[in-house]
């Protein structure tokens, strides 16, 4: 329960601070967590070694790992402010968005779309920026304890018209109804929060990949669209929305879902390699990355 009260207190005390000040505070917390949370630090360094490859210098892996922690706390800083953000001013001054015509085509045609991406940059703020253009998303979130914590984060995120549900059977049914009406469902494929994903190759090794959003698109005839976000200097963001992915349909549901997911993963790999420190994941993605190399980096 303490996490719920901590977030409520942070919202009250810090949520009105200017973004530059809030990011300074976030960096202090990130560096403290990086120093004292050895389990998360080792997990992130193992992830970074996998992304950056065996030839990357240890100091570069450590630097990227520290930046991951900083981007995670910046995400929470953004979350504290999102409900109080003038979304039109944010759209005008702090975010660049391209490829919106692909979302409009999916919406206006009635097909809807599963809009997929990674925990990179800040997809949350990308969605909020799109709200200024009239796009409302259905989003899945990770189950949090206590449930009051999930409810509170949903209230913060939904201020500008989006709908969020904790991933689960009821949420999937709601999302299916939403997408069948031509709606947009946001799904992140780089982290399996329920443990129900498919084993797939990601950065050359097997990882559990959640493909529920892609399966939803296959069942409903919706588009599968990749949306990528980046943090930019000056507290700004960039969003690139791609055209609908195309595969050669085989009629085998599982084969087609895997083909879509493989396309998505190859694009996400390229994005994550471009700036590994923006990949805001604190959990170990590859179960076999418990090697002596990770132990050495932890020293």
C-alpha positions in Angstrom: 0.0 0.0 0.0 3.0 2.3 0.6 3.6 2.7 -3.2 0.1 4.0 -3.7 0.5 6.6 -0.9 3.9 7.5 -2.2 2.6 8.2 -5.7 -0.3 10.2 -4.3 2.1 12.3 -2.1 4.4 12.8 -5.1 1.5 14.0 -7.2 0.4 16.5 -4.5 3.9 17.8 -3.7 5.7 17.6 -7.1 3.0 17.5 -9.8 2.9 21.3 -10.3 6.6 21.8 -10.6 8.1 22.9 -13.9 9.3 20.0 -16.1 13.0 20.9 -15.9 12.8 20.9 -12.0 10.9 17.7 -12.0 13.4 16.0 -14.2 16.3 17.0 -11.9 14.5 15.4 -9.0 13.8 12.4 -11.1 17.5 12.1 -12.0 18.5 12.2 -8.3 16.0 9.3 -7.5 17.2 7.4 -10.6 20.9 7.6 -9.6 20.0 6.5 -6.1 18.0 3.5 -7.3 20.8 2.6 -9.7 23.3 2.6 -6.8 21.2 0.7 -4.2 18.9 -1.6 -6.2 21.4 -4.2 -7.2 18.8 -6.7 -8.6 17.3 -4.1 -11.0 20.8 -2.8 -11.9 22.0 -6.3 -12.8 18.9 -7.0 -14.8 19.3 -3.8 -16.8 23.0 -4.4 -17.5 22.2 -7.9 -18.7 19.6 -6.3 -21.1 22.0 -3.7 -22.3 24.7 -6.2 -22.9 22.3 -8.2 -25.1 21.2 -5.1 -27.0 24.7 -3.6 -27.4 26.5 -6.8 -28.1 29.5 -8.6 -26.8 32.0 -6.1 -28.3 30.5 -3.1 -26.5 32.8 -1.6 -23.9 31.8 -2.2 -20.3 31.8 1.5 -19.5 29.3 2.1 -22.4 27.1 -0.7 -21.1 27.2 0.8 -17.6 26.4 4.3 -19.0 23.4 3.0 -20.9 22.2 1.1 -17.9 22.3 4.3 -15.7 20.4 6.1 -18.4 17.7 3.5 -18.4 17.0 4.2 -14.7 16.9 7.9 -15.5 14.4 7.4 -18.3 12.2 5.3 -16.0 12.0 8.0 -13.4 11.4 10.7 -16.1 8.5 8.6 -17.2 7.0 8.8 -13.6 7.8 12.6 -13.6 5.8 12.9 -16.8 3.0 10.8 -15.3 2.7 13.2 -12.3 2.2 16.1 -14.6 0.1 14.6 -17.4 -3.3 15.5 -15.9 -2.2 19.1 -15.4 -0.7 19.5 -18.8 -2.2 21.9 -21.3 -2.4 19.3 -24.1 -2.7 21.8 -26.9 0.4 23.7 -25.7 2.2 20.3 -25.3 1.3 19.4 -28.9 2.4 22.8 -30.2 5.7 23.2 -28.3 7.0 19.8 -27.2 6.2 17.0 -29.6 6.7 16.2 -33.3 4.4 13.7 -34.8 4.5 12.2 -38.3 2.4 9.5 -40.0 -0.9 10.4 -38.4 -2.6 9.7 -41.8 -2.2 5.9 -41.1 -4.2 6.2 -37.9 -6.8 8.3 -39.6 -7.2 5.7 -42.4 -7.7 2.9 -39.8 -10.2 5.0 -37.9 -12.2 6.4 -40.8 -12.4 3.0 -42.6 -13.9 1.4 -39.5 -11.1 -1.2 -39.4 -9.4 0.2 -36.3 -5.8 -0.7 -35.5 -3.6 -2.4 -33.0 -0.9 0.3 -32.5 2.2 -1.5 -31.3 5.5 -0.3 -29.9 8.1 -0.6 -27.1 8.8 0.9 -23.7 11.1 3.3 -25.5 11.3 7.1 -25.1 7.9 7.6 -23.5 5.0 6.0 -25.4 2.6 7.5 -22.7 3.4 11.0 -23.8 3.2 10.1 -27.4 -0.4 8.9 -26.9 -1.1 12.1 -24.9 0.2 14.2 -27.8 -2.1 12.4 -30.2 -5.0 13.3 -28.0 -4.5 16.9 -29.0 -5.3 15.7 -32.6 -8.5 14.0 -31.5 -7.2 10.4 -31.2 -8.4 8.4 -28.2 -6.7 5.1 -27.4 -7.6 2.1 -25.4 -4.5 1.1 -23.5 -3.5 -2.0 -21.5 -1.6 -1.6 -18.2 0.4 -3.9 -16.0 -1.4 -5.1 -12.9 -0.2 -3.2 -9.9 -0.5 -3.8 -6.2 -2.5 -2.6 -4.4 -5.3 -2.2 -7.1 -5.8 1.4 -5.8 -2.4 2.1 -7.4 -3.6 0.9 -10.8 -6.8 3.0 -10.4 -4.9 6.1 -9.6 -2.5 5.8 -12.5 -5.5 5.2 -14.8 -7.0 8.4 -13.6 -3.9 10.3 -14.3 -3.4 8.8 -17.8 -7.0 9.1 -18.9 -7.4 12.8 -18.2 -7.2 13.7 -21.9 -9.7 11.2 -23.2 -7.9 7.8 -23.3 -9.2 4.7 -21.7 -6.9 2.3 -19.7 -7.6 -1.1 -18.2 -5.4 -3.6 -16.4 -4.5 -6.4 -18.7 -6.9 -9.4 -18.3 -9.9 -11.1 -19.7 -12.3 -8.3 -19.2 -9.9 -5.8 -20.6 -9.4 -7.9 -23.8 -13.2 -8.0 -24.3 -13.5 -4.3 -23.9 -10.6 -3.7 -26.3 -12.2 -6.0 -28.9 -15.4 -4.0 -28.8 -13.4 -0.8 -29.1 -11.4 -2.0 -32.1 -14.5 -3.3 -33.9 -15.9 0.2 -33.8 -12.8 1.5 -35.6 -10.9 2.3 -32.4 -7.2 2.3 -31.7 -5.7 0.0 -29.1 -2.2 0.6 -27.9 0.0 -2.4 -27.1 3.7 -2.7 -26.1 5.4 -5.9 -27.3 8.8 -5.8 -25.6 7.8 -6.9 -22.1 5.5 -9.8 -21.2 3.8 -8.7 -18.0 1.4 -11.6 -17.7 3.8 -14.5 -18.6 1.6 -15.6 -21.4 3.7 -14.6 -24.4 5.2 -16.6 -27.2 8.9 -17.6 -27.1 10.5 -15.6 -30.0 13.9 -14.4 -31.1 14.6 -10.9 -29.9 18.1 -9.5 -30.3 19.3 -13.0 -31.2 18.0 -14.8 -28.1 14.7 -16.3 -27.0 12.4 -14.0 -25.1 8.7 -14.1 -24.1 6.8 -11.8 -26.4 3.2 -10.8 -25.8 1.3 -11.0 -29.0 -2.3 -10.5 -27.8 -2.6 -7.2 -29.5 -1.6 -8.7 -32.8 -4.0 -11.6 -32.3 -6.7 -9.1 -31.7 -6.0 -7.4 -35.0 -6.1 -10.7 -36.8 -9.4 -11.7 -35.3 -11.1 -8.4 -36.1 -9.4 -7.5 -39.4 -7.8 -4.4 -37.9 -4.5 -2.9 -39.1 -1.3 -3.5 -37.2 0.6 -0.2 -37.0 4.0 0.5 -35.4 4.3 3.8 -33.5 7.8 4.7 -32.3 8.6 7.4 -29.8 11.8 9.1 -28.8 12.9 11.6 -26.1 14.5 14.7 -27.6 16.7 17.3 -26.0 14.8 20.2 -24.4 12.1 18.1 -22.8 10.6 17.3 -26.2 9.4 14.1 -27.9 9.2 12.7 -31.4 6.6 10.2 -32.6 6.7 8.3 -35.9 3.6 6.3 -37.0 4.3 3.8 -39.7 2.0 2.4 -42.4 0.1 -0.8 -41.7 2.3 -3.9 -41.7 1.7 -6.4 -44.5 2.2 -10.1 -44.4 1.3 -13.0 -46.7 -1.6 -14.6 -44.9 -1.4 -18.3 -44.7 -4.8 -19.0 -43.0 -3.0 -20.4 -40.0 -3.8 -18.0 -37.2 -0.7 -18.8 -35.1 1.7 -18.6 -38.1 0.2 -15.3 -39.2 0.4 -13.8 -35.6 4.1 -14.8 -35.4 4.8 -13.3 -38.8 3.4 -10.0 -37.7 5.3 -10.1 -34.4 8.6 -10.9 -36.1 8.2 -7.8 -38.3 7.5 -5.7 -35.3 10.4 -7.1 -33.3 12.9 -6.4 -36.1 11.8 -2.8 -36.3 11.9 -2.4 -32.5 15.4 -3.9 -32.4 16.6 -1.2 -34.7 14.9 1.5 -32.6 16.3 0.2 -29.3 19.8 -0.1 -30.8 19.7 3.5 -31.9 19.8 4.7 -28.2 19.7 1.8 -25.7 19.4 4.1 -22.7 15.9 5.1 -23.8 14.7 1.6 -23.4 12.9 2.1 -20.1 12.7 -1.5 -18.8 14.0 -2.5 -15.4 13.2 -6.2 -15.6 15.4 -9.0 -17.1 14.0 -9.7 -20.6 16.1 -12.8 -21.4 16.0 -15.6 -18.8 19.3 -17.0 -19.9 21.2 -13.7 -19.3 22.5 -14.7 -15.9 26.1 -15.1 -17.2 29.4 -14.2 -15.5 29.5 -11.3 -17.9 26.5 -9.7 -16.1 28.1 -10.5 -12.8 31.3 -8.8 -13.9 29.4 -5.6 -15.0 27.7 -5.5 -11.5 31.1 -5.1 -9.8 
